[in-house]
């Protein structure tokens, strides 16, 4: 998805027009990594698994005139805006309303096989600029707004539902596991006490609570006190980590030999999942004590980046929301042998 300039990616600031707020992250590096796989194919297919406002997709469709793009997004508003932006390429796009773990479904909608049919795949994870900048979505803690946080507003529980119905133990768990919040138990206790007086409906009350509960010393050094709690709620509401764990194998299986995938993560939880899912695919299965690689036991993929790449200083200056990005990429070397 498209990340817009702002010193804190979680803080949306003042909403702006879609065209103005659209600054795709690490655009040229994504092209460098995915471009060779697209250029090598006669009829290349690319999946943009996190379409957002369509900035990355627009660049690839413009740069590669034979490319067909399959764009996925769970946000109906994003699909409408991206569809309008990509209208000049209408004959070369298939846009699908689904989460990014719906890659197989999206390929079926495009009339393509679910394995060995795609040449390039892009994941730009996390919340999009559009979602941050629309105050009534509840993603940003800089404005008082309804506690929604659903990327797909047509279904699922809201952040208010989580705050008002989850047990103390479950609240502490998601704050610790998804927000890496040191004061998870203390915050959970305050939430339970607060909702007994009045249910949570808007973000302002939650932000005030967090200012009260998190010690001043931690507020001075740990960033905005709401940052980790809002991240945890968003991840829980949207099932982001489970979705990512399911999406990566489907994405890798969809690639042809020579196909490439790029993953851009914005928090350590996402990056760890990407790294863990790539590890077994990029490792030889030949026993270490054998002097030669056994047929069919070599690595299925090779890593194209040196660890997790970060945005350059120049890009961060232009687009501060790119500061936390961690990019990993892999290329398919062989087809997986049938079990």
C-alpha positions in Angstrom: 0.0 0.0 0.0 1.0 3.6 -0.4 2.8 5.3 2.5 2.7 9.1 2.6 5.1 11.5 4.1 4.8 12.0 7.8 7.2 11.7 10.7 5.1 9.0 12.4 3.5 6.5 10.2 0.7 5.8 12.7 -0.2 9.5 13.0 -2.3 10.6 10.1 -2.2 14.3 10.6 -4.5 16.4 8.3 -6.4 14.4 5.6 -5.5 15.3 2.1 -6.7 14.4 -1.4 -5.8 10.9 -2.6 -3.6 12.2 -5.4 -1.7 14.6 -3.1 -1.2 12.0 -0.3 0.1 9.3 -2.6 3.8 8.6 -2.2 4.6 5.0 -2.8 7.5 3.6 -0.7 10.8 2.4 -2.3 9.3 2.6 -5.7 12.5 2.5 -7.7 13.9 -0.4 -5.6 10.8 -2.4 -6.1 11.2 -1.9 -9.9 14.8 -3.0 -9.7 14.0 -6.2 -7.9 10.8 -7.2 -9.8 11.6 -5.7 -13.2 14.0 -8.5 -14.5 11.3 -11.2 -13.9 8.7 -9.1 -15.8 11.0 -8.3 -18.7 12.0 -11.9 -19.1 8.3 -13.0 -19.8 6.4 -12.7 -23.0 3.1 -12.2 -21.2 4.0 -11.2 -17.7 1.6 -11.3 -14.8 2.1 -9.4 -11.6 0.2 -9.5 -8.3 -0.1 -6.4 -6.2 -1.3 -8.1 -3.0 -1.8 -4.8 -1.2 -3.2 -2.4 -3.9 -4.0 0.6 -1.7 -4.2 3.7 -3.9 -2.5 1.9 -6.8 0.8 3.9 -6.9 3.1 0.9 -7.3 0.8 -0.7 -9.7 0.5 2.4 -11.9 4.3 2.6 -12.2 4.6 -1.1 -13.2 1.8 -0.9 -15.7 3.3 2.2 -17.3 6.8 0.8 -17.4 5.9 -2.6 -18.7 3.2 -2.3 -21.5 2.7 -6.1 -21.8 2.1 -6.6 -18.1 -1.3 -7.8 -16.7 -1.8 -6.9 -13.1 -4.0 -8.6 -10.5 -4.6 -6.2 -7.7 -5.9 -7.2 -4.3 -7.4 -5.1 -1.5 -9.9 -5.8 1.3 -10.8 -2.1 1.4 -13.7 -1.4 -1.0 -12.9 2.4 -0.9 -9.3 1.7 -1.9 -10.4 -0.5 -4.7 -12.7 2.2 -6.1 -9.9 4.9 -5.9 -7.3 2.6 -7.4 -9.7 1.5 -10.1 -10.2 5.1 -11.1 -6.4 5.8 -11.0 -5.7 2.7 -13.1 -8.6 3.2 -15.6 -6.1 3.9 -18.5 -5.0 0.3 -18.1 -8.5 -1.2 -17.8 -7.7 -4.0 -20.3 -4.7 -5.1 -18.4 -5.9 -5.2 -14.8 -8.0 -7.5 -12.6 -9.0 -5.9 -9.3 -10.3 -8.2 -6.6 -11.9 -7.5 -3.3 -10.1 -9.9 -1.0 -7.4 -10.0 1.8 -3.9 -10.7 0.7 -4.3 -14.3 1.8 -6.9 -14.6 -1.0 -4.2 -14.9 -3.7 -5.6 -18.2 -5.0 -9.1 -16.7 -5.2 -7.8 -13.6 -7.0 -5.9 -15.7 -9.6 -9.1 -17.7 -10.2 -11.0 -14.5 -10.8 -8.3 -13.5 -13.3 -8.7 -16.9 -15.1 -5.1 -17.9 -14.1 -3.8 -21.1 -12.5 -3.1 -20.8 -8.8 0.5 -22.2 -9.1 3.3 -21.4 -11.5 1.5 -18.6 -13.3 2.8 -15.3 -11.8 6.1 -13.5 -12.6 6.2 -10.8 -9.9 4.4 -10.3 -6.6 4.5 -7.2 -4.3 3.4 -7.0 -0.7 3.4 -3.5 0.9 2.1 -4.4 4.3 0.4 -2.5 7.1 -2.1 0.3 7.1 -2.3 2.5 4.0 -2.0 6.3 3.8 -5.7 6.5 2.7 -6.8 4.6 5.9 -4.6 6.7 8.1 -5.7 10.0 6.5 -9.5 9.3 6.7 -10.2 10.3 10.3 -13.5 8.4 10.6 -11.6 5.1 10.1 -10.1 5.3 13.6 -6.6 4.2 12.6 -4.9 7.5 13.7 -4.5 8.5 17.3 -4.0 12.2 16.4 -7.7 12.8 16.0 -10.8 11.8 18.0 -12.7 9.3 15.8 -14.9 6.2 16.0 -12.9 3.2 17.1 -13.3 1.2 14.0 -9.9 0.2 12.5 -11.4 -2.3 10.0 -9.6 -2.4 6.7 -12.7 -4.0 5.3 -15.6 -2.0 6.7 -18.1 -4.5 5.3 -17.3 -7.2 7.8 -15.8 -8.1 11.2 -15.4 -6.7 14.6 -14.2 -3.2 15.4 -11.6 -1.9 17.8 -14.4 -0.7 20.1 -15.7 -4.3 20.1 -12.3 -5.5 21.2 -12.0 -2.9 24.0 -15.5 -3.4 25.3 -15.8 -7.2 25.2 -12.4 -8.9 25.5 -11.3 -10.2 28.9 -8.4 -8.7 30.8 -6.2 -11.6 29.8 -7.0 -11.3 26.1 -6.5 -7.6 26.1 -3.1 -8.0 27.8 -2.1 -10.7 25.4 -2.8 -8.7 22.2 -1.2 -5.6 23.6 1.9 -7.6 24.5 2.1 -9.8 21.4 0.9 -7.4 18.7 2.0 -4.1 20.2 5.1 -5.2 22.1 3.7 -3.0 24.9 5.7 -3.2 28.2 2.7 -2.0 30.2 0.2 -4.4 28.6 -1.3 -5.7 31.9 -1.6 -2.3 33.4 -3.3 -0.9 30.3 -5.7 -3.9 30.2 -6.7 -3.2 33.8 -7.4 0.4 33.1 -9.4 -0.5 30.0 -11.6 -2.9 31.9 -12.2 -0.3 34.7 -13.0 2.4 32.2 -15.5 0.4 30.2 -17.4 -0.5 33.4 -18.1 3.3 33.7 -18.7 3.9 30.0 -18.1 1.8 26.9 -15.3 2.9 24.5 -16.7 4.5 21.3 -14.0 7.0 20.1 -10.2 7.1 20.1 -9.9 10.2 22.2 -10.9 8.5 25.5 -8.5 5.7 24.8 -5.6 8.1 24.1 -6.3 10.0 27.4 -6.3 6.7 29.2 -2.9 5.7 27.8 -1.5 9.1 28.8 -2.6 8.4 32.4 -1.4 4.8 32.6 2.0 4.9 30.8 4.6 6.4 33.1 6.0 9.8 32.1 9.5 8.5 31.8 8.4 6.0 29.1 6.4 8.6 27.3 9.5 10.7 27.0 11.6 8.0 25.3 9.2 5.5 23.8 7.3 7.6 21.2 3.6 8.4 21.4 2.0 6.4 24.2 -0.8 5.3 22.0 1.4 4.0 19.2 1.8 0.4 20.4 -1.8 0.0 21.6 -3.3 1.3 18.3 -1.0 -1.1 16.4 -2.1 -4.0 18.5 -5.8 -3.2 18.1 -5.4 -2.9 14.3 -3.6 -6.2 14.0 -6.2 -7.9 16.1 -9.2 -6.4 14.3 -7.8 -7.3 10.9 -6.1 -10.6 11.7 -3.0 -9.2 9.9 -0.4 -11.6 11.2 -2.4 -14.8 10.5 -3.3 -13.4 7.1 0.3 -12.8 6.3 1.3 -16.3 7.4 -1.2 -17.8 5.0 -0.5 -15.4 2.2 3.3 -16.0 1.8 3.2 -19.7 0.9 0.3 -19.1 -1.6 2.3 -16.2 -3.1 5.5 -18.2 -3.4 3.7 -21.2 -4.9 2.1 -18.9 -7.5 5.5 -17.9 -8.9 7.0 -19.3 -12.1 10.7 -20.3 -12.1 12.5 -17.0 -12.3 9.6 -15.2 -10.7 10.2 -12.8 -7.9 8.5 -11.6 -4.8 9.1 -8.4 -2.8 7.8 -7.9 0.8 7.8 -4.5 2.5 7.2 -4.6 6.3 6.7 -1.7 8.7 7.0 -3.4 12.0 9.2 -6.2 13.5 6.3 -8.6 13.8 5.6 -8.6 10.0 9.3 -8.8 9.1 9.9 -11.8 11.4 7.0 -13.7 9.7 8.4 -12.9 6.2 11.9 -14.0 7.3 10.6 -17.2 8.9 8.4 -18.1 5.9 11.3 -17.6 3.4 13.9 -19.5 5.5 12.8 -23.1 4.6 12.3 -22.2 1.0 15.8 -20.8 0.6 17.6 -23.6 2.4 18.9 -26.8 1.0 17.4 -30.0 2.2 20.5 -32.1 1.4 22.0 -33.5 4.6 25.0 -31.3 5.7 27.3 -34.3 5.8 26.9 -35.1 2.1 29.5 -33.6 -0.3 27.1 -32.9 -3.2 23.6 -31.5 -3.6 21.0 -34.2 -3.9 18.7 -33.9 -7.0 15.5 -32.0 -6.1 16.8 -31.1 -2.6 18.4 -27.8 -3.3 16.9 -24.5 -2.2 13.6 -23.5 -4.0 14.3 -19.8 -3.7 17.3 -17.4 -3.4 17.2 -14.2 -1.4 17.8 -11.1 -3.5 18.4 -8.6 -0.7 21.1 -8.5 1.9 19.1 -9.0 5.0 16.2 -6.5 5.2 16.9 -3.4 3.2 15.8 0.0 4.4 14.8 3.2 2.7 17.6 5.6 1.8 18.1 8.9 3.7 17.0 10.8 0.6 13.7 8.8 0.4 13.0 9.2 4.1 13.5 12.9 3.8 11.0 13.0 0.9 8.6 10.5 2.5 9.1 10.1 6.3 6.6 7.2 6.4 9.2 5.1 4.7 11.5 5.3 7.7 10.4 2.0 9.3 10.2 -0.1 6.1 12.1 -3.3 5.8 12.3 -4.9 2.4 13.0 -8.5 1.6 12.9 -10.1 -1.8 13.3 -13.7 -3.2 13.5 -15.3 -6.7 12.2 -18.8 -7.5 14.9 -21.2 -8.7 13.1 -24.5 -9.1 9.6 -25.9 -8.9 8.7 -27.7 -5.7 8.6 -31.4 -6.1 5.4 -33.2 -5.4 5.3 -34.8 -2.0 
